Amino acid sequence: MKNSELEKHLSEILEAYVSDKKKLNGLNEETNFITDLEINSAHLVDVILDVEDKFNICIENEEMEQMINVGKSLEIIQAKLND
């Protein structure tokens, strides 16, 4: 799957957890889920669960800890899809 497609799907998932939807307009690889999108840690777990469901993958705990921004998340998702 292309990175742009992955980013689109991730953006759709994030939309449910971002209170200020305008912040999704500037989404890029450096966008931090907590500081930029103001997603709290409890909702981050929900984001991970939604990602697992959407892409039919299993994300390990150590990978979850690394998924703090869009770029790293896309990297992990793509790696899982390639397995």
PDB file of N, CA, C and O in Angstrom, chain B, residues numbered from 101:
ATOM      1  N   MET B 101       0.846  -1.181   0.000  1.00  0.00           N
ATOM      2  CA  MET B 101       0.000   0.000   0.000  1.00  0.00           C
ATOM      3  C   MET B 101       0.891   1.244   0.000  1.00  0.00           C
ATOM      4  O   MET B 101       1.910   1.293   0.688  1.00  0.00           O
ATOM      5  N   LYS B 102       0.494   2.231  -0.772  1.00  0.00           N
ATOM      6  CA  LYS B 102       1.271   3.465  -0.858  1.00  0.00           C
ATOM      7  C   LYS B 102       1.187   4.246   0.452  1.00  0.00           C
ATOM      8  O   LYS B 102       0.202   4.167   1.186  1.00  0.00           O
ATOM      9  N   ASN B 103       2.252   5.002   0.722  1.00  0.00           N
ATOM     10  CA  ASN B 103       2.309   5.810   1.937  1.00  0.00           C
ATOM     11  C   ASN B 103       1.168   6.825   1.995  1.00  0.00           C
ATOM     12  O   ASN B 103       0.627   7.093   3.067  1.00  0.00           O
ATOM     13  N   SER B 104       0.805   7.386   0.849  1.00  0.00           N
ATOM     14  CA  SER B 104      -0.284   8.370   0.823  1.00  0.00           C
ATOM     15  C   SER B 104      -1.619   7.722   1.207  1.00  0.00           C
ATOM     16  O   SER B 104      -2.442   8.343   1.879  1.00  0.00           O
ATOM     17  N   GLU B 105      -1.830   6.476   0.780  1.00  0.00           N
ATOM     18  CA  GLU B 105      -3.044   5.750   1.158  1.00  0.00           C
ATOM     19  C   GLU B 105      -3.053   5.457   2.650  1.00  0.00           C
ATOM     20  O   GLU B 105      -4.073   5.614   3.321  1.00  0.00           O
ATOM     21  N   LEU B 106      -1.902   5.030   3.161  1.00  0.00           N
ATOM     22  CA  LEU B 106      -1.795   4.751   4.592  1.00  0.00           C
ATOM     23  C   LEU B 106      -2.073   6.013   5.405  1.00  0.00           C
ATOM     24  O   LEU B 106      -2.785   5.975   6.408  1.00  0.00           O
ATOM     25  N   GLU B 107      -1.505   7.122   4.961  1.00  0.00           N
ATOM     26  CA  GLU B 107      -1.699   8.385   5.676  1.00  0.00           C
ATOM     27  C   GLU B 107      -3.170   8.796   5.660  1.00  0.00           C
ATOM     28  O   GLU B 107      -3.682   9.304   6.657  1.00  0.00           O
ATOM     29  N   LYS B 108      -3.848   8.580   4.543  1.00  0.00           N
ATOM     30  CA  LYS B 108      -5.273   8.903   4.443  1.00  0.00           C
ATOM     31  C   LYS B 108      -6.073   8.071   5.452  1.00  0.00           C
ATOM     32  O   LYS B 108      -6.917   8.604   6.173  1.00  0.00           O
ATOM     33  N   HIS B 109      -5.803   6.776   5.498  1.00  0.00           N
ATOM     34  CA  HIS B 109      -6.506   5.900   6.433  1.00  0.00           C
ATOM     35  C   HIS B 109      -6.196   6.275   7.882  1.00  0.00           C
ATOM     36  O   HIS B 109      -7.088   6.282   8.730  1.00  0.00           O
ATOM     37  N   LEU B 110      -4.946   6.582   8.159  1.00  0.00           N
ATOM     38  CA  LEU B 110      -4.560   6.982   9.512  1.00  0.00           C
ATOM     39  C   LEU B 110      -5.254   8.289   9.896  1.00  0.00           C
ATOM     40  O   LEU B 110      -5.716   8.439  11.027  1.00  0.00           O
ATOM     41  N   SER B 111      -5.327   9.214   8.975  1.00  0.00           N
ATOM     42  CA  SER B 111      -6.000  10.482   9.224  1.00  0.00           C
ATOM     43  C   SER B 111      -7.475  10.261   9.559  1.00  0.00           C
ATOM     44  O   SER B 111      -8.019  10.915  10.449  1.00  0.00           O
ATOM     45  N   GLU B 112      -8.113   9.345   8.847  1.00  0.00           N
ATOM     46  CA  GLU B 112      -9.514   9.025   9.113  1.00  0.00           C
ATOM     47  C   GLU B 112      -9.681   8.449  10.520  1.00  0.00           C
ATOM     48  O   GLU B 112     -10.651   8.762  11.210  1.00  0.00           O
ATOM     49  N   ILE B 113      -8.750   7.622  10.936  1.00  0.00           N
ATOM     50  CA  ILE B 113      -8.787   7.051  12.281  1.00  0.00           C
ATOM     51  C   ILE B 113      -8.594   8.154  13.320  1.00  0.00           C
ATOM     52  O   ILE B 113      -9.329   8.223  14.305  1.00  0.00           O
ATOM     53  N   LEU B 114      -7.608   9.009  13.096  1.00  0.00           N
ATOM     54  CA  LEU B 114      -7.291  10.072  14.048  1.00  0.00           C
ATOM     55  C   LEU B 114      -8.435  11.065  14.205  1.00  0.00           C
ATOM     56  O   LEU B 114      -8.625  11.634  15.279  1.00  0.00           O
ATOM     57  N   GLU B 115      -9.189  11.270  13.145  1.00  0.00           N
ATOM     58  CA  GLU B 115     -10.262  12.264  13.160  1.00  0.00           C
ATOM     59  C   GLU B 115     -11.244  12.044  14.312  1.00  0.00           C
ATOM     60  O   GLU B 115     -11.773  13.006  14.870  1.00  0.00           O
ATOM     61  N   ALA B 116     -11.483  10.802  14.663  1.00  0.00           N
ATOM     62  CA  ALA B 116     -12.429  10.498  15.747  1.00  0.00           C
ATOM     63  C   ALA B 116     -11.914  10.952  17.113  1.00  0.00           C
ATOM     64  O   ALA B 116     -12.699  11.122  18.046  1.00  0.00           O
ATOM     65  N   TYR B 117     -10.616  11.146  17.232  1.00  0.00           N
ATOM     66  CA  TYR B 117     -10.010  11.447  18.528  1.00  0.00           C
ATOM     67  C   TYR B 117      -9.455  12.871  18.648  1.00  0.00           C
ATOM     68  O   TYR B 117      -8.947  13.253  19.702  1.00  0.00           O
ATOM     69  N   VAL B 118      -9.553  13.645  17.577  1.00  0.00           N
ATOM     70  CA  VAL B 118      -9.040  15.015  17.572  1.00  0.00           C
ATOM     71  C   VAL B 118     -10.216  15.978  17.723  1.00  0.00           C
ATOM     72  O   VAL B 118     -11.142  15.974  16.912  1.00  0.00           O
ATOM     73  N   SER B 119     -10.169  16.795  18.762  1.00  0.00           N
ATOM     74  CA  SER B 119     -11.287  17.723  18.996  1.00  0.00           C
ATOM     75  C   SER B 119     -11.262  18.904  18.024  1.00  0.00           C
ATOM     76  O   SER B 119     -12.317  19.366  17.588  1.00  0.00           O
ATOM     77  N   ASP B 120     -10.071  19.397  17.680  1.00  0.00           N
ATOM     78  CA  ASP B 120      -9.943  20.507  16.737  1.00  0.00           C
ATOM     79  C   ASP B 120      -9.563  19.931  15.366  1.00  0.00           C
ATOM     80  O   ASP B 120      -8.386  19.719  15.075  1.00  0.00           O
ATOM     81  N   LYS B 121     -10.572  19.685  14.539  1.00  0.00           N
ATOM     82  CA  LYS B 121     -10.375  19.021  13.240  1.00  0.00           C
ATOM     83  C   LYS B 121      -9.436  19.798  12.315  1.00  0.00           C
ATOM     84  O   LYS B 121      -8.838  19.208  11.416  1.00  0.00           O
ATOM     85  N   LYS B 122      -9.298  21.108  12.519  1.00  0.00           N
ATOM     86  CA  LYS B 122      -8.393  21.916  11.692  1.00  0.00           C
ATOM     87  C   LYS B 122      -6.953  21.439  11.805  1.00  0.00           C
ATOM     88  O   LYS B 122      -6.161  21.594  10.876  1.00  0.00           O
ATOM     89  N   LYS B 123      -6.628  20.861  12.945  1.00  0.00           N
ATOM     90  CA  LYS B 123      -5.257  20.389  13.165  1.00  0.00           C
ATOM     91  C   LYS B 123      -4.895  19.233  12.238  1.00  0.00           C
ATOM     92  O   LYS B 123      -3.714  18.961  12.017  1.00  0.00           O
ATOM     93  N   LEU B 124      -5.889  18.562  11.704  1.00  0.00           N
ATOM     94  CA  LEU B 124      -5.632  17.459  10.774  1.00  0.00           C
ATOM     95  C   LEU B 124      -5.234  17.962   9.389  1.00  0.00           C
ATOM     96  O   LEU B 124      -4.655  17.215   8.601  1.00  0.00           O
ATOM     97  N   ASN B 125      -5.542  19.230   9.087  1.00  0.00           N
ATOM     98  CA  ASN B 125      -5.217  19.800   7.777  1.00  0.00           C
ATOM     99  C   ASN B 125      -3.711  19.849   7.526  1.00  0.00           C
ATOM    100  O   ASN B 125      -3.271  19.668   6.391  1.00  0.00           O
ATOM    101  N   GLY B 126      -2.936  20.085   8.544  1.00  0.00           N
ATOM    102  CA  GLY B 126      -1.492  20.189   8.388  1.00  0.00           C
ATOM    103  C   GLY B 126      -0.758  18.899   8.721  1.00  0.00           C
ATOM    104  O   GLY B 126       0.435  18.914   9.024  1.00  0.00           O
ATOM    105  N   LEU B 127      -1.475  17.785   8.663  1.00  0.00           N
ATOM    106  CA  LEU B 127      -0.889  16.493   9.020  1.00  0.00           C
ATOM    107  C   LEU B 127       0.328  16.191   8.157  1.00  0.00           C
ATOM    108  O   LEU B 127       0.258  16.247   6.930  1.00  0.00           O
ATOM    109  N   ASN B 128       1.445  15.872   8.806  1.00  0.00           N
ATOM    110  CA  ASN B 128       2.644  15.450   8.092  1.00  0.00           C
ATOM    111  C   ASN B 128       3.377  14.428   8.955  1.00  0.00           C
ATOM    112  O   ASN B 128       2.910  14.099  10.045  1.00  0.00           O
ATOM    113  N   GLU B 129       4.485  13.935   8.500  1.00  0.00           N
ATOM    114  CA  GLU B 129       5.195  12.865   9.208  1.00  0.00           C
ATOM    115  C   GLU B 129       5.680  13.278  10.591  1.00  0.00           C
ATOM    116  O   GLU B 129       5.872  12.423  11.456  1.00  0.00           O
ATOM    117  N   GLU B 130       5.877  14.555  10.809  1.00  0.00           N
ATOM    118  CA  GLU B 130       6.362  15.047  12.102  1.00  0.00           C
ATOM    119  C   GLU B 130       5.232  15.317  13.095  1.00  0.00           C
ATOM    120  O   GLU B 130       5.495  15.579  14.269  1.00  0.00           O
ATOM    121  N   THR B 131       3.990  15.257  12.644  1.00  0.00           N
ATOM    122  CA  THR B 131       2.862  15.561  13.517  1.00  0.00           C
ATOM    123  C   THR B 131       2.820  14.602  14.701  1.00  0.00           C
ATOM    124  O   THR B 131       2.714  13.387  14.533  1.00  0.00           O
ATOM    125  N   ASN B 132       2.906  15.171  15.894  1.00  0.00           N
ATOM    126  CA  ASN B 132       2.891  14.386  17.134  1.00  0.00           C
ATOM    127  C   ASN B 132       1.452  14.259  17.612  1.00  0.00           C
ATOM    128  O   ASN B 132       0.709  15.240  17.655  1.00  0.00           O
ATOM    129  N   PHE B 133       1.071  13.041  17.970  1.00  0.00           N
ATOM    130  CA  PHE B 133      -0.304  12.789  18.375  1.00  0.00           C
ATOM    131  C   PHE B 133      -0.693  13.528  19.657  1.00  0.00           C
ATOM    132  O   PHE B 133      -1.818  14.010  19.783  1.00  0.00           O
ATOM    133  N   ILE B 134       0.235  13.614  20.597  1.00  0.00           N
ATOM    134  CA  ILE B 134      -0.082  14.219  21.890  1.00  0.00           C
ATOM    135  C   ILE B 134       0.053  15.738  21.848  1.00  0.00           C
ATOM    136  O   ILE B 134      -0.885  16.451  22.204  1.00  0.00           O
ATOM    137  N   THR B 135       1.208  16.239  21.418  1.00  0.00           N
ATOM    138  CA  THR B 135       1.440  17.678  21.474  1.00  0.00           C
ATOM    139  C   THR B 135       0.758  18.453  20.349  1.00  0.00           C
ATOM    140  O   THR B 135       0.262  19.556  20.579  1.00  0.00           O
ATOM    141  N   ASP B 136       0.725  17.903  19.146  1.00  0.00           N
ATOM    142  CA  ASP B 136       0.143  18.625  18.015  1.00  0.00           C
ATOM    143  C   ASP B 136      -1.363  18.395  17.868  1.00  0.00           C
ATOM    144  O   ASP B 136      -2.115  19.332  17.600  1.00  0.00           O
ATOM    145  N   LEU B 137      -1.797  17.151  18.044  1.00  0.00           N
ATOM    146  CA  LEU B 137      -3.207  16.823  17.853  1.00  0.00           C
ATOM    147  C   LEU B 137      -3.990  16.770  19.164  1.00  0.00           C
ATOM    148  O   LEU B 137      -5.216  16.662  19.168  1.00  0.00           O
ATOM    149  N   GLU B 138      -3.256  16.849  20.275  1.00  0.00           N
ATOM    150  CA  GLU B 138      -3.854  16.846  21.612  1.00  0.00           C
ATOM    151  C   GLU B 138      -4.715  15.605  21.872  1.00  0.00           C
ATOM    152  O   GLU B 138      -5.804  15.694  22.438  1.00  0.00           O
ATOM    153  N   ILE B 139      -4.204  14.458  21.449  1.00  0.00           N
ATOM    154  CA  ILE B 139      -4.865  13.185  21.738  1.00  0.00           C
ATOM    155  C   ILE B 139      -4.309  12.692  23.062  1.00  0.00           C
ATOM    156  O   ILE B 139      -3.093  12.593  23.223  1.00  0.00           O
ATOM    157  N   ASN B 140      -5.183  12.380  24.013  1.00  0.00           N
ATOM    158  CA  ASN B 140      -4.687  11.930  25.317  1.00  0.00           C
ATOM    159  C   ASN B 140      -4.231  10.469  25.243  1.00  0.00           C
ATOM    160  O   ASN B 140      -4.542   9.756  24.289  1.00  0.00           O
ATOM    161  N   SER B 141      -3.498  10.046  26.255  1.00  0.00           N
ATOM    162  CA  SER B 141      -2.884   8.715  26.230  1.00  0.00           C
ATOM    163  C   SER B 141      -3.916   7.594  26.167  1.00  0.00           C
ATOM    164  O   SER B 141      -3.662   6.560  25.548  1.00  0.00           O
ATOM    165  N   ALA B 142      -5.071   7.778  26.795  1.00  0.00           N
ATOM    166  CA  ALA B 142      -6.116   6.753  26.726  1.00  0.00           C
ATOM    167  C   ALA B 142      -6.634   6.603  25.297  1.00  0.00           C
ATOM    168  O   ALA B 142      -6.880   5.491  24.830  1.00  0.00           O
ATOM    169  N   HIS B 143      -6.795   7.723  24.617  1.00  0.00           N
ATOM    170  CA  HIS B 143      -7.260   7.664  23.229  1.00  0.00           C
ATOM    171  C   HIS B 143      -6.177   7.150  22.287  1.00  0.00           C
ATOM    172  O   HIS B 143      -6.489   6.602  21.230  1.00  0.00           O
ATOM    173  N   LEU B 144      -4.912   7.318  22.654  1.00  0.00           N
ATOM    174  CA  LEU B 144      -3.838   6.760  21.827  1.00  0.00           C
ATOM    175  C   LEU B 144      -3.965   5.250  21.737  1.00  0.00           C
ATOM    176  O   LEU B 144      -3.714   4.659  20.687  1.00  0.00           O
ATOM    177  N   VAL B 145      -4.355   4.632  22.838  1.00  0.00           N
ATOM    178  CA  VAL B 145      -4.570   3.180  22.829  1.00  0.00           C
ATOM    179  C   VAL B 145      -5.708   2.852  21.861  1.00  0.00           C
ATOM    180  O   VAL B 145      -5.626   1.882  21.109  1.00  0.00           O
ATOM    181  N   ASP B 146      -6.761   3.655  21.880  1.00  0.00           N
ATOM    182  CA  ASP B 146      -7.867   3.449  20.953  1.00  0.00           C
ATOM    183  C   ASP B 146      -7.423   3.611  19.501  1.00  0.00           C
ATOM    184  O   ASP B 146      -7.860   2.864  18.626  1.00  0.00           O
ATOM    185  N   VAL B 147      -6.557   4.586  19.252  1.00  0.00           N
ATOM    186  CA  VAL B 147      -6.022   4.785  17.904  1.00  0.00           C
ATOM    187  C   VAL B 147      -5.284   3.519  17.457  1.00  0.00           C
ATOM    188  O   VAL B 147      -5.476   3.050  16.336  1.00  0.00           O
ATOM    189  N   ILE B 148      -4.453   2.976  18.323  1.00  0.00           N
ATOM    190  CA  ILE B 148      -3.694   1.757  18.000  1.00  0.00           C
ATOM    191  C   ILE B 148      -4.638   0.598  17.698  1.00  0.00           C
ATOM    192  O   ILE B 148      -4.439  -0.138  16.731  1.00  0.00           O
ATOM    193  N   LEU B 149      -5.660   0.441  18.524  1.00  0.00           N
ATOM    194  CA  LEU B 149      -6.637  -0.636  18.308  1.00  0.00           C
ATOM    195  C   LEU B 149      -7.364  -0.455  16.980  1.00  0.00           C
ATOM    196  O   LEU B 149      -7.600  -1.424  16.258  1.00  0.00           O
ATOM    197  N   ASP B 150      -7.713   0.778  16.662  1.00  0.00           N
ATOM    198  CA  ASP B 150      -8.363   1.060  15.377  1.00  0.00           C
ATOM    199  C   ASP B 150      -7.432   0.774  14.201  1.00  0.00           C
ATOM    200  O   ASP B 150      -7.871   0.263  13.170  1.00  0.00           O
ATOM    201  N   VAL B 151      -6.151   1.101  14.352  1.00  0.00           N
ATOM    202  CA  VAL B 151      -5.159   0.817  13.316  1.00  0.00           C
ATOM    203  C   VAL B 151      -5.057  -0.695  13.111  1.00  0.00           C
ATOM    204  O   VAL B 151      -5.037  -1.171  11.976  1.00  0.00           O
ATOM    205  N   GLU B 152      -4.994  -1.441  14.201  1.00  0.00           N
ATOM    206  CA  GLU B 152      -4.919  -2.906  14.098  1.00  0.00           C
ATOM    207  C   GLU B 152      -6.134  -3.461  13.353  1.00  0.00           C
ATOM    208  O   GLU B 152      -5.999  -4.331  12.493  1.00  0.00           O
ATOM    209  N   ASP B 153      -7.309  -2.955  13.686  1.00  0.00           N
ATOM    210  CA  ASP B 153      -8.534  -3.421  13.025  1.00  0.00           C
ATOM    211  C   ASP B 153      -8.558  -3.038  11.550  1.00  0.00           C
ATOM    212  O   ASP B 153      -8.877  -3.865  10.696  1.00  0.00           O
ATOM    213  N   LYS B 154      -8.221  -1.788  11.253  1.00  0.00           N
ATOM    214  CA  LYS B 154      -8.282  -1.275   9.882  1.00  0.00           C
ATOM    215  C   LYS B 154      -7.346  -2.038   8.944  1.00  0.00           C
ATOM    216  O   LYS B 154      -7.712  -2.369   7.817  1.00  0.00           O
ATOM    217  N   PHE B 155      -6.135  -2.310   9.429  1.00  0.00           N
ATOM    218  CA  PHE B 155      -5.129  -2.928   8.572  1.00  0.00           C
ATOM    219  C   PHE B 155      -4.953  -4.425   8.831  1.00  0.00           C
ATOM    220  O   PHE B 155      -4.122  -5.078   8.200  1.00  0.00           O
ATOM    221  N   ASN B 156      -5.746  -4.964   9.771  1.00  0.00           N
ATOM    222  CA  ASN B 156      -5.670  -6.381  10.121  1.00  0.00           C
ATOM    223  C   ASN B 156      -4.237  -6.791  10.478  1.00  0.00           C
ATOM    224  O   ASN B 156      -3.693  -7.763   9.953  1.00  0.00           O
ATOM    225  N   ILE B 157      -3.651  -6.014  11.389  1.00  0.00           N
ATOM    226  CA  ILE B 157      -2.285  -6.279  11.859  1.00  0.00           C
ATOM    227  C   ILE B 157      -2.288  -6.333  13.383  1.00  0.00           C
ATOM    228  O   ILE B 157      -3.254  -5.925  14.028  1.00  0.00           O
ATOM    229  N   CYS B 158      -1.199  -6.839  13.948  1.00  0.00           N
ATOM    230  CA  CYS B 158      -1.030  -6.869  15.401  1.00  0.00           C
ATOM    231  C   CYS B 158       0.213  -6.045  15.741  1.00  0.00           C
ATOM    232  O   CYS B 158       1.308  -6.321  15.249  1.00  0.00           O
ATOM    233  N   ILE B 159       0.029  -5.045  16.576  1.00  0.00           N
ATOM    234  CA  ILE B 159       1.129  -4.162  16.960  1.00  0.00           C
ATOM    235  C   ILE B 159       1.578  -4.532  18.365  1.00  0.00           C
ATOM    236  O   ILE B 159       0.779  -4.543  19.302  1.00  0.00           O
ATOM    237  N   GLU B 160       2.856  -4.833  18.502  1.00  0.00           N
ATOM    238  CA  GLU B 160       3.427  -5.236  19.783  1.00  0.00           C
ATOM    239  C   GLU B 160       3.590  -4.020  20.698  1.00  0.00           C
ATOM    240  O   GLU B 160       3.613  -2.880  20.234  1.00  0.00           O
ATOM    241  N   ASN B 161       3.701  -4.277  21.992  1.00  0.00           N
ATOM    242  CA  ASN B 161       3.814  -3.193  22.981  1.00  0.00           C
ATOM    243  C   ASN B 161       4.974  -2.244  22.695  1.00  0.00           C
ATOM    244  O   ASN B 161       4.812  -1.027  22.785  1.00  0.00           O
ATOM    245  N   GLU B 162       6.143  -2.786  22.350  1.00  0.00           N
ATOM    246  CA  GLU B 162       7.303  -1.922  22.095  1.00  0.00           C
ATOM    247  C   GLU B 162       7.089  -1.062  20.850  1.00  0.00           C
ATOM    248  O   GLU B 162       7.612   0.050  20.766  1.00  0.00           O
ATOM    249  N   GLU B 163       6.328  -1.570  19.888  1.00  0.00           N
ATOM    250  CA  GLU B 163       6.004  -0.770  18.703  1.00  0.00           C
ATOM    251  C   GLU B 163       4.994   0.320  19.063  1.00  0.00           C
ATOM    252  O   GLU B 163       5.084   1.450  18.584  1.00  0.00           O
ATOM    253  N   MET B 164       4.035  -0.038  19.913  1.00  0.00           N
ATOM    254  CA  MET B 164       3.042   0.944  20.365  1.00  0.00           C
ATOM    255  C   MET B 164       3.708   2.156  21.000  1.00  0.00           C
ATOM    256  O   MET B 164       3.306   3.294  20.759  1.00  0.00           O
ATOM    257  N   GLU B 165       4.721   1.904  21.808  1.00  0.00           N
ATOM    258  CA  GLU B 165       5.424   2.978  22.501  1.00  0.00           C
ATOM    259  C   GLU B 165       6.109   3.930  21.527  1.00  0.00           C
ATOM    260  O   GLU B 165       6.331   5.097  21.850  1.00  0.00           O
ATOM    261  N   GLN B 166       6.444   3.438  20.340  1.00  0.00           N
ATOM    262  CA  GLN B 166       7.117   4.261  19.337  1.00  0.00           C
ATOM    263  C   GLN B 166       6.144   5.051  18.470  1.00  0.00           C
ATOM    264  O   GLN B 166       6.547   5.992  17.785  1.00  0.00           O
ATOM    265  N   MET B 167       4.873   4.680  18.493  1.00  0.00           N
ATOM    266  CA  MET B 167       3.882   5.313  17.617  1.00  0.00           C
ATOM    267  C   MET B 167       3.366   6.614  18.234  1.00  0.00           C
ATOM    268  O   MET B 167       2.224   6.706  18.683  1.00  0.00           O
ATOM    269  N   ILE B 168       4.249   7.615  18.240  1.00  0.00           N
ATOM    270  CA  ILE B 168       3.878   8.903  18.834  1.00  0.00           C
ATOM    271  C   ILE B 168       3.673   9.990  17.782  1.00  0.00           C
ATOM    272  O   ILE B 168       3.154  11.066  18.079  1.00  0.00           O
ATOM    273  N   ASN B 169       4.089   9.696  16.548  1.00  0.00           N
ATOM    274  CA  ASN B 169       3.866  10.668  15.479  1.00  0.00           C
ATOM    275  C   ASN B 169       3.445   9.938  14.200  1.00  0.00           C
ATOM    276  O   ASN B 169       3.512   8.711  14.122  1.00  0.00           O
ATOM    277  N   VAL B 170       3.022  10.692  13.230  1.00  0.00           N
ATOM    278  CA  VAL B 170       2.505  10.129  11.988  1.00  0.00           C
ATOM    279  C   VAL B 170       3.574   9.317  11.263  1.00  0.00           C
ATOM    280  O   VAL B 170       3.305   8.197  10.827  1.00  0.00           O
ATOM    281  N   GLY B 171       4.775   9.861  11.127  1.00  0.00           N
ATOM    282  CA  GLY B 171       5.840   9.186  10.385  1.00  0.00           C
ATOM    283  C   GLY B 171       6.191   7.831  10.950  1.00  0.00           C
ATOM    284  O   GLY B 171       6.262   6.850  10.210  1.00  0.00           O
ATOM    285  N   LYS B 172       6.412   7.760  12.245  1.00  0.00           N
ATOM    286  CA  LYS B 172       6.779   6.495  12.877  1.00  0.00           C
ATOM    287  C   LYS B 172       5.627   5.499  12.788  1.00  0.00           C
ATOM    288  O   LYS B 172       5.841   4.302  12.598  1.00  0.00           O
ATOM    289  N   SER B 173       4.416   6.000  12.927  1.00  0.00           N
ATOM    290  CA  SER B 173       3.243   5.126  12.829  1.00  0.00           C
ATOM    291  C   SER B 173       3.130   4.529  11.431  1.00  0.00           C
ATOM    292  O   SER B 173       2.883   3.333  11.280  1.00  0.00           O
ATOM    293  N   LEU B 174       3.310   5.361  10.412  1.00  0.00           N
ATOM    294  CA  LEU B 174       3.252   4.868   9.039  1.00  0.00           C
ATOM    295  C   LEU B 174       4.345   3.835   8.781  1.00  0.00           C
ATOM    296  O   LEU B 174       4.122   2.836   8.097  1.00  0.00           O
ATOM    297  N   GLU B 175       5.517   4.086   9.331  1.00  0.00           N
ATOM    298  CA  GLU B 175       6.645   3.159   9.186  1.00  0.00           C
ATOM    299  C   GLU B 175       6.307   1.788   9.790  1.00  0.00           C
ATOM    300  O   GLU B 175       6.569   0.753   9.178  1.00  0.00           O
ATOM    301  N   ILE B 176       5.733   1.793  10.975  1.00  0.00           N
ATOM    302  CA  ILE B 176       5.388   0.547  11.659  1.00  0.00           C
ATOM    303  C   ILE B 176       4.261  -0.177  10.925  1.00  0.00           C
ATOM    304  O   ILE B 176       4.314  -1.394  10.743  1.00  0.00           O
ATOM    305  N   ILE B 177       3.243   0.574  10.507  1.00  0.00           N
ATOM    306  CA  ILE B 177       2.129  -0.038   9.775  1.00  0.00           C
ATOM    307  C   ILE B 177       2.633  -0.679   8.494  1.00  0.00           C
ATOM    308  O   ILE B 177       2.281  -1.818   8.186  1.00  0.00           O
ATOM    309  N   GLN B 178       3.457   0.050   7.742  1.00  0.00           N
ATOM    310  CA  GLN B 178       3.976  -0.471   6.469  1.00  0.00           C
ATOM    311  C   GLN B 178       4.812  -1.727   6.703  1.00  0.00           C
ATOM    312  O   GLN B 178       4.698  -2.688   5.943  1.00  0.00           O
ATOM    313  N   ALA B 179       5.636  -1.736   7.723  1.00  0.00           N
ATOM    314  CA  ALA B 179       6.458  -2.906   8.040  1.00  0.00           C
ATOM    315  C   ALA B 179       5.574  -4.106   8.348  1.00  0.00           C
ATOM    316  O   ALA B 179       5.864  -5.220   7.910  1.00  0.00           O
ATOM    317  N   LYS B 180       4.495  -3.885   9.101  1.00  0.00           N
ATOM    318  CA  LYS B 180       3.577  -4.969   9.435  1.00  0.00           C
ATOM    319  C   LYS B 180       2.861  -5.502   8.198  1.00  0.00           C
ATOM    320  O   LYS B 180       2.657  -6.708   8.060  1.00  0.00           O
ATOM    321  N   LEU B 181       2.487  -4.606   7.315  1.00  0.00           N
ATOM    322  CA  LEU B 181       1.800  -5.005   6.074  1.00  0.00           C
ATOM    323  C   LEU B 181       2.738  -5.792   5.158  1.00  0.00           C
ATOM    324  O   LEU B 181       2.295  -6.650   4.394  1.00  0.00           O
ATOM    325  N   ASN B 182       4.022  -5.496   5.238  1.00  0.00           N
ATOM    326  CA  ASN B 182       5.002  -6.189   4.384  1.00  0.00           C
ATOM    327  C   ASN B 182       5.375  -7.563   4.914  1.00  0.00           C
ATOM    328  O   ASN B 182       5.938  -8.378   4.184  1.00  0.00           O
ATOM    329  N   ASP B 183       5.063  -7.829   6.191  1.00  0.00           N
ATOM    330  CA  ASP B 183       5.406  -9.145   6.776  1.00  0.00           C
ATOM    331  C   ASP B 183       4.577 -10.261   6.196  1.00  0.00           C
ATOM    332  O   ASP B 183       4.744 -11.418   6.580  1.00  0.00           O
TER     333      ASP B 183
END
